Amino acid sequence: MTTPQHPDDFLRLMRMRSAEEDGVFWIDDERLAVFEPEAARRVSATNWHRFVMHDRLLDVVRKRTSTPVRWSRIRSVWLTQLHALATEEHHGRLIERMQRIIDARLDEDTDLVMHTQDMAVRSLLPLALAGLTAREADLVVLDLHMKLLRLVSPEPGGTGHLLRFNAVQVRSGLVVRRVLRERARGKRTREPDLADPFVDLLPDLGMDRALDVVTAVLTAIAGPPGTAAVSLLYEFVRNPEWQQRLTAELAGVEPAAFRTAPTRAAPVTHRFVKEVLRMWSPPLLLVRRSKYAFDLGRTAWRRASGTC
């Protein structure tokens, strides 16, 4: 009997092989590892360009094909809406939400890692799905936290935990469905968030595919932003002189200038954040199934069943 490989050992092996083989190498006959940034961009572009969403559940049951919707179209909608949300007004609201959450817990003993994660999720939630009632927001946040804890927890938990996890996930999905349906019917205000453009695409998407799209947005705010914030705190602890330097820079920045163009208003802070994300970039690994042939110069991929 062989001992299961610890995830840390696997990552260490991948790093060693990546360094030795210039970032692109075969793990086995079916899996190609791509760690070289430019190669990874080419592989991703090749696959994303022609990926289409799965058929609607109703159409699957009826054994018919749904209206094709390319993921590239979904990404284009996201990017357009993100550009519309990248304004001084929205930056200011985001900062205010973060400040309120932090101020409300100043006198509490708390797990700083989980507090930072919760602060990131709750402050970003209105950008992903706005206009929720307090109860709806709490349910969506609980679902996101449970998904994150399940991902990082070394123990899977018992049957009771799994049942609660599934129940919360279903209830959170019902919230998203209700919001999209009521916006489409004029019973709920249209909000400037990342979910709203898909209300207009409901005839093509159908509710189940629209739910998948909004869930993808919610998943995006559930882990990486909080992880990035915790990584910054970690580097502040390791390098207190940088904490002092950034505090001094930000103290001299006008709030309006920071909300309008934060990278120009605080260039040292911007460089520090980018360097921390370079060192502690989440997630560590992404696994994708490749459906289209590509050629990286030294490695050609032509098997439709493989992953990379």
Secondary structure, DSSP 8 states (H G I E B T S, - for coil): ------HHHHHHHHHHHHHHTTTEEESSSSBEEE-SHHHHHHHHHHHHHH-B----HHHHHTT------BHHHHHHHHHHHHHHH-SHHHHHHHHHHHHHHHHTTTTS---HHHHHHHHHHHHHHHHHS-S--HHHHHHHHHHHHHHHHHHH-SS---HHHHHHHHHHHHHHHHHHHHHHHHHHTTSS---SSSSTHHHHTHHHHHHHHHHHHHHHHHHHHHSHHHHHHHHHHHHHHH-HHHHHHHHHHHHTS-HHHHHH-HHHH-HHHHHHHHHHHHHS-S-S----B--S-EE-SS-EE--TT-B-
